[in-house]
Amino acid sequence: MANKLKKYYEEIHKSSENFRGISFNEKYLNIIKVLVESTKSKTVLDFGCGKGTQYTEKEYHKVFHIEDKNLFLYDIGVKKYDTLPKHKVDGTISTDVLEHIPEDEIDSVLSTIFMNTKKWVFFSISCGLAVKKLPNGENAHCTIKEPKWWEDKIEKYNTKNIPVYCKYIIPLRDEMNILNLTEEDLPYGH
């Protein structure tokens, strides 16, 4: 899987503070635990795991009862994790990842995720600008789309109709013009 921005993400990852994997945080643990338990999952892939500290330091996978040997980490910008597992996994987690992928590569990434996942997928997708910039000065979120756009893409590649849980991070009001959103488009009140 070639990402046009791979060299920038490799450069960003050289700093110990960037993309540590903390975007997958405690608020998602119960959801993942339910997905693992209800589907009797034994293997999980974190697609876009960053440096993986959510597992190496915080051991989140133990909360949802996945053994170390059955946890697979993938991140294009981290040499240690830049190879996908050679077999399908039961579940895939991908938080704060898809919006970092160039739009013309989204189809390939979603296809890869769904081809290699058997039981469920958990996405958290930001629909607004990132705080971080890439070394070339561009915003780290290069694919900023509204939830409906993401839902249509996900549906297109989820040909096996496996359960998908998707959490959208909706932009702040001053970012709404980027997506041509109105306040009525925002969920959970204004």
C-alpha positions as CSV (number, residue, x, y, z in Angstrom):
1,M,0.0,0.0,0.0
2,A,1.7,3.2,-1.2
3,N,0.8,6.4,0.6
4,K,2.0,9.6,-1.1
5,L,2.6,11.1,2.3
6,K,4.6,8.1,3.7
7,K,7.9,10.0,3.9
8,Y,6.2,12.8,5.8
9,Y,4.7,10.4,8.3
10,E,8.0,8.7,8.7
11,E,9.6,12.0,9.5
12,I,6.8,13.0,11.9
13,H,7.1,9.7,13.7
14,K,10.8,10.3,14.4
15,S,9.7,12.6,17.2
16,S,8.8,10.7,20.3
17,E,5.8,12.8,20.9
18,N,4.0,12.6,17.6
19,F,1.4,10.0,16.7
20,R,2.0,7.8,19.7
21,G,-1.3,5.9,19.2
22,I,-3.1,7.7,21.9
23,S,-6.0,8.8,19.7
24,F,-7.4,5.3,20.4
25,N,-8.2,6.1,24.0
26,E,-10.1,4.8,26.9
27,K,-13.5,6.1,25.6
28,Y,-13.3,3.4,22.9
29,L,-12.3,0.5,25.1
30,N,-15.8,-0.6,26.1
31,I,-17.0,-0.5,22.5
32,I,-14.1,-2.6,21.4
33,K,-14.6,-5.0,24.3
34,V,-18.2,-5.6,23.3
35,L,-17.2,-6.1,19.6
36,V,-14.5,-8.6,20.6
37,E,-16.7,-10.5,23.1
38,S,-19.9,-10.5,21.1
39,T,-18.1,-11.9,18.0
40,K,-15.8,-14.2,19.9
41,S,-12.9,-12.5,18.2
42,K,-9.4,-13.9,18.8
43,T,-7.3,-11.6,16.5
44,V,-7.3,-7.8,16.1
45,L,-5.5,-5.4,13.8
46,D,-5.0,-1.8,14.7
47,F,-4.7,-0.2,11.2
48,G,-2.8,3.1,11.7
49,C,-1.6,2.3,15.2
50,G,1.0,5.1,15.4
51,K,3.8,4.1,17.7
52,G,1.4,1.7,19.4
53,T,1.8,3.0,22.9
54,Q,-1.8,2.3,23.5
55,Y,-0.7,-1.4,23.6
56,T,3.0,-1.3,24.5
57,E,2.5,1.0,27.5
58,K,-1.2,1.1,28.3
59,E,-2.0,-2.5,27.3
60,Y,-5.5,-1.6,26.1
61,H,-5.8,-4.9,24.3
62,K,-5.8,-6.7,27.6
63,V,-9.0,-4.8,28.5
64,F,-10.7,-6.5,25.5
65,H,-9.0,-9.8,26.1
66,I,-6.7,-10.1,23.1
67,E,-3.4,-11.9,23.7
68,D,-0.2,-10.1,22.6
69,K,0.4,-12.7,19.9
70,N,-3.1,-12.1,18.4
71,L,-2.7,-8.3,18.3
72,F,-1.4,-6.9,15.0
73,L,-0.2,-3.4,14.6
74,Y,0.1,-1.5,11.3
75,D,1.3,2.0,10.5
76,I,2.9,3.1,7.3
77,G,5.0,5.7,9.0
78,V,6.6,3.3,11.6
79,K,9.2,0.9,10.3
80,K,8.4,-1.6,13.1
81,Y,4.8,-1.7,12.1
82,D,4.8,-1.1,8.3
83,T,3.7,-4.6,7.2
84,L,0.2,-5.9,7.3
85,P,-0.4,-9.4,8.7
86,K,-0.4,-12.1,6.1
87,H,-3.7,-13.5,7.2
88,K,-7.2,-12.1,7.9
89,V,-8.1,-10.9,11.4
90,D,-11.4,-11.0,13.2
91,G,-11.6,-7.3,13.9
92,T,-9.9,-4.1,12.8
93,I,-9.6,-0.9,14.7
94,S,-8.7,2.3,12.8
95,T,-8.9,5.6,14.7
96,D,-7.7,9.0,13.5
97,V,-6.3,7.4,10.3
98,L,-8.5,7.7,7.2
99,E,-8.5,11.5,7.2
100,H,-4.7,11.3,7.0
101,I,-4.8,9.3,3.7
102,P,-4.9,11.1,0.4
103,E,-8.4,11.0,-1.2
104,D,-7.2,9.1,-4.2
105,E,-5.9,6.3,-1.9
106,I,-9.0,5.9,0.3
107,D,-10.6,3.3,-2.0
108,S,-7.5,1.1,-1.8
109,V,-7.2,1.4,2.0
110,L,-10.8,0.6,2.6
111,S,-10.6,-2.3,0.2
112,T,-7.6,-3.6,2.1
113,I,-9.2,-3.2,5.5
114,F,-12.4,-5.0,4.5
115,M,-10.6,-7.8,2.5
116,N,-8.5,-8.6,5.5
117,T,-11.2,-8.4,8.2
118,K,-13.7,-11.2,9.0
119,K,-16.0,-10.0,11.8
120,W,-16.1,-6.3,12.5
121,V,-14.5,-2.9,11.9
122,F,-14.3,0.1,14.3
123,F,-13.5,3.5,12.7
124,S,-13.1,6.9,14.3
125,I,-12.8,9.5,11.6
126,S,-12.3,13.3,12.0
127,C,-14.3,15.5,9.7
128,G,-12.2,18.6,10.3
129,L,-8.8,20.1,10.2
130,A,-5.9,18.6,12.3
131,V,-3.9,20.7,14.7
132,K,-0.7,19.2,13.3
133,K,0.9,20.1,10.0
134,L,3.0,17.9,7.8
135,P,6.6,18.8,7.2
136,N,5.6,20.3,3.8
137,G,3.2,22.7,5.7
138,E,0.0,21.0,4.6
139,N,-2.6,20.1,7.2
140,A,-2.2,16.5,8.4
141,H,-5.8,15.8,7.6
142,C,-5.7,15.7,3.8
143,T,-9.1,14.1,3.3
144,I,-11.8,16.1,5.0
145,K,-15.2,14.9,4.2
146,E,-18.7,14.9,5.8
147,P,-19.9,11.7,7.5
148,K,-22.2,10.8,4.6
149,W,-19.3,10.7,2.2
150,W,-17.4,8.3,4.5
151,E,-20.5,6.2,5.0
152,D,-20.9,5.8,1.2
153,K,-17.2,4.8,0.8
154,I,-17.4,2.3,3.7
155,E,-20.6,0.8,2.4
156,K,-19.0,0.4,-1.1
157,Y,-16.1,-1.7,0.2
158,N,-17.9,-3.6,3.0
159,T,-19.1,-6.2,0.5
160,K,-19.3,-8.9,3.2
161,N,-21.7,-6.6,5.2
162,I,-19.6,-7.1,8.4
163,P,-20.7,-4.9,11.3
164,V,-19.0,-1.5,11.3
165,Y,-19.0,0.9,14.2
166,C,-18.1,4.4,13.1
167,K,-17.5,7.5,15.3
168,Y,-17.2,10.8,13.6
169,I,-15.4,13.7,15.1
170,I,-17.4,16.7,13.8
171,P,-15.5,20.0,13.1
172,L,-15.8,23.1,15.1
173,R,-18.3,25.8,13.8
174,D,-15.5,27.8,12.2
175,E,-14.4,24.8,10.2
176,M,-18.0,24.1,8.9
177,N,-17.4,26.2,5.8
178,I,-14.8,23.7,4.6
179,L,-17.5,21.0,4.4
180,N,-20.3,23.3,3.5
181,L,-22.1,22.2,6.6
182,T,-24.8,24.1,8.5
183,E,-25.6,23.8,12.2
184,E,-28.5,21.5,11.3
185,D,-26.0,19.0,9.9
186,L,-24.3,18.7,13.3
187,P,-25.3,15.7,15.5
188,Y,-25.9,15.9,19.3
189,G,-27.2,19.5,19.3
190,H,-25.2,22.6,18.7
